[in-house]
C-alpha cells in the first residue's frame, strides 16, 4: 500500500484553512510547544549540469554570480543549528544536488535529527544506482524529478543538455529501487508553458509505466532573464478547467496524487494568503546564502534567533492584523495548489 508523507496531508490541511489568522496562531503554538514547522531548502552547490530554457542557468549574467560549494566541514554545524525545527528537508531547489560529493552525509544528518520528510529534487540525468541506493539507505525518502516535456523533442529542447533516454532510464531505476524500498516516494514536477502544456494529455501514456506517486503541475514563472521568454498563459486559461478535470481523473486511475492549480482563476491571479505563512516557515540555504542576513548561524541556533528577533510576537501580530493589512502583504507566488491525494 502506498504511503504518502505526512507533509502532504499538512499541505492539504493548510490549503483548506482559508483564514490566515488561524494559521499564525497555529505556528505560534507549534513553536511554543517546540514542534517542527520549518521547510529547510538546501542547495549544496551553485551548479547545474543542464541548461533548462525556463531556468536562470540560461541567464549568463546571473550564472557568473552563482558560484560556490557548501563546505563539508560546516555540515554538522548547519544541521545542529537548523534541523531540530525542520519538518521537511528539501535538498535541491534551484540547482542540481547530485553534483555535490557529500550527499550521503546531508541525508544522514537529516535522519540523525529525525526530520520527518527528507526529499531531493533532481533533473535525474546523473543518477547512478549505487549512489542512489546509498542515499536512500542514509535517509532519503522522496525523489522529486523535474520534467518539462512529455515528448522527446520538447524535453530535449526545453531541458538543454538533457537526454530523454537517460531520463527514462533513471525513472526505470527509481521504479526498480521502489520495489526494494517501498516507502520511497517518486514525485514528478512538471513546469508548463504554452509550448508544452497540451502534451500533458498524453502524460500517462508515456510515463504511466513508472511507479510515480505524486505529480505537481506548475505554471511557468519568471525567474530571471531566461532563454525561454514566453510567460503568457493566455492560450492555456480557456482550456485549463476541462484539462484539469480530465487529468485529475487519469491521476486517480493511476493511483497518483496531484498538486495543481484548481482552476483557471488560480492561473489568472497568483496572489494568495499562503505567501504570508511562507515567510515564517521557508528557510533557504546555499553556499552563498544562509536564510536571513542577520541570522548568525555559526553562533546561534534557530530558536535563539527566533527569541532574539521576537518572531513569536510577529506571528501573533499577524494573527490579529486586519484584512486590509494582510492583503497588502500578499505576494504573487505559485502557491495556489489543490492537493488531491490518492
N, C-alpha and C positions, 0 to 999 in steps of 0.2 A: 504493500500500500504506500502511495506517495506521501512523503512528509513535507509539508510546507513550513519554512522557517517562521518563527514567532513574529519577526519584524513585519512580515506581510499582513498578518492579522492586525497588528498595531497600525499599520499603514491604512488598512481598510477602516478600522475604527476611527482613525484620525480624519479620514475623508468624510465620515458620516457625522462627526461632531462639527456642526456648522458655526457654533458660537466660539470665537477665538478666546473669549474671556475664560471659558471653562478650561480650555487647553492651557492657558497660562497658570491658572490655579493648580491644574494637574502637574505641570512642570515644577512649580514651586514645591508642591508636596513630595514629588519624587526626589528632588534634591534634599529636602528636609529629612526624608527617610533613608537617604544615602542609597537610592536606587539608580539604576542605569537609564539614561535617556539620550546620550550623545551618539551621533553618527560621525565616526572618525574616518576621514577620507585621506588616504595617504598615497602620494606619488613618489616612490623612492628614487626615480630617475627622471630627469627632464629630457627624455629622448623618446623617439618612436621609429620603428623600422618601416612604417608605411607613410604615405603622404595622402591621406584621405582628403578629397577635394572640399569637404564641408568642415575640415578641421584647421585650426590655426597653425598646424605644421606646414601648411602651404603659404603662410604669411612669412616671407623671408625676413622682414624686419623684426617680427616677433620672435622667430626662432633664434635669431642672433642673441637675444637676451635670455633665451631659455636654455640654460646650461646647468650642469652640476649633477652630483650623485649624493644621496644621503649617506653620511658616514656610518659604516657598520659599527664603529666604536660608540656611536651615540644611540644605538637601537635600544639597549637596555634602559637607559635613562628616559628616552622617548616613551617607551612602554610604561614605565613606572609613573610618569607624570600624567599620562592621559588615559590609558586603557582601563583603569579601575572604574571609570564612569561611562565606558563605552558600551552601548547596546549593540552597535554594529561597527566592525572594522572593514572598510572598503579599500582594498589595495588596487590602485589603478583607477584614475579619474579622468585625466586628460592626456596621459602619456602611456607608454607601453611597459607594464611592470615586469614582463618576462625578460627584459634586458638587464634587470637587477640581479646580481650574483648571490644575494643573501636572502632570497625569499623564504627559504626554509626557516630561517631564524625569525623573520617577521611573523609567519604563521604560527610558529611555536610560541612566540611571545603572546600572541592573541589567545592561544589556548591556555597558556600559563595564567593569564589574568582573567580567564573564564569569560571572555567576550562571547555572548550567545550566538552571534552571527558573524562569520568571517567569510568575506567574499572577495573575488578578484575579477576585474574587468580586463579583457584582452581582445586583440584582434585575431588571436588563435593561429597566426601564421608561423609562430615559432615554438609551438608546443611539442615536447618530446615525452614519450610515455614514462620513462624512468623518472624524469624530473617532476612531471605532473603527479605521479603516484606518491613521490616523496612529499610534495606539498600537501597532498590530501592526508597523508599519514601524520604530518606535522600540525594539521588543524584546519586546512582549507575546506570549507563546507559548500561553497557555491562558486560556480564559474559563470560569469556573465560575458557573453561573446557579442562583440559589435558587428553589425551586418548592415550594409547599405544597398543591397540589391539581391533580388531573387535569381535573376538570370546572370549567366557568366559575364556577358558583355557589360551589363550595368554594374555588377560587382567590381570588376577589374577597372572600369572607368572611374567610378566614384571612390574606390579604395586603392588609390595609386600605389603601385608596387605589390598590391595584394594578389595572391594566387588562389583562384577559385578551387582548383583541385586540392591544394594543400588545406584550404579551409574545410572542405568536405572530409578530408582525412582526419582533421582534428575533431570534427563532430563525431566521426566514427570512433575515434579513440576515447572521447569522453563517454560516449554511449556504452562502450565496452567496459570502461572502468566503473560505470554506474552499476553494472551487474555485480562487481566485486565490492563496491562501496555504495549500497543502495540509498544511503542518506545524502549522497552528493546531489546537489541541485544544479541543473543546467538552465540558464536563462539566456534568452536572445534579446538584445537591444537593437531595434530597427529604427533608424532615423529616416523619416520620409520627407520627400520633396515632390515637386510636380513631375519630376522625371522618373522617379522610382515607385511612386505610390500605387499605380494600377497593378504593378507586378505582385503586390500583396495578395491579390485574388488567387494566385497560384502558389502561395507560400507553402501550404500543407502538401501540395502535390510534389514539391521539391524537397522539403525538409521534414515531412511527416514521418520519415523512416528513422529519425533520430529521437533519442529519449529526452525531448525538451519538456521542461516543467513549467516554465514561465516565459511569456513574451511581453516585452514592453514596446509599444509603438510611440515614437517621439517625433513631434513636428520639428522641422528644421528651425534653428535659431542662429542668429548672427553671433559668432564668437571670434571675430577678427576679420582681417582683410583676406578672406579665403579664396581659393581658386574657383569654387562654386559660388556664384553670387545671385542666384535666383531664390530669394527668400519669400516670394509670394506663395500664398496658398489658395489663390482665387479659383483655380481650376479644381481644387480638391473640396473646398467648402460645400458646393452644391451637391456633391455625390457622397459626402462623408457619412451622413446618418444611415443611408442604406448600406454602405460598405461595412460600417462598424457593427451593424446588426447581424449581417451575414458572417462576418469574421468571428464575432463572438460565438455564434453557433458552431462554427467549424472548430474553434478552440475547445469548446466544451466537448465536442465529439471526440477530440484527440486527447482529452484529459489534460489540457494545458490551461494554466491560469493566465489571465490577461490584464495588463495595465495599459490603459489607453485613454485619451480624451473621450468623454462620454458622448459628446455631440458636437455639431459644427459650431455651436455657441462657444465652446471651450477653445476652438481654434481661432475664433474671431477676437475674443478677449481673453488674454492670458493672465491678467492681473487677478490675484486671489488672496484670500486671507491666510493661506498656508505659508506664504512667504514671510509672514510675521513670526511664526514659530521657527522657521528655518534659521533665522539669525541667532537663536538661542540653542539650537540643537546640532548645527552643522559645523564641524571643525575640519579645516583643510590644512594639510601639512605636505611640504615638498622639500627638496634640497635648498630652496631659497625662501620659503615661506613657512612660518610656524604659527598658523591661525592668526592671532592678533599681534600687532607690533609691540604692544605693551605687556604681553604675556612673557615673563622671564622664565621660560620653561626649564632652563638649566638650574634654576634656583628656587622654583616654587611648583607646587602641584596645581592641577586644575581647581581643586576645591579651595586651595589657598587664594588663587586668583579670583575665584568666584566671590569669596568673602571680602577680599581687598577692594574689588570693584563694585561691591554691593549689587550683584546681579539679581539676587533674590528680590530686592526692593524694586528693581526694574521690572521683573516678572509680575509682581503684584500691582505695580503701576499700570502695566499693560492690561491687567485683568479688570481694572476699573476705568479704563480710558473710554472716551465717548466714541460713538460710531464714526463720527467725522474724523477724529484723531487716528483711529485705526485705518480708515480708508486712505488717509493721506500717507500712511507709512507703507502701504502695499506696493509691491513691485511686480513688473511683468516677468514671470518665470514659467517654465514648462512644468507646472506642478498640478495642473487640472486633470488628474488621472482618476478614472474609475477603476476600482480594484475588484476583479471578478476571479475568485479563487475556485479552482476545480476540485 
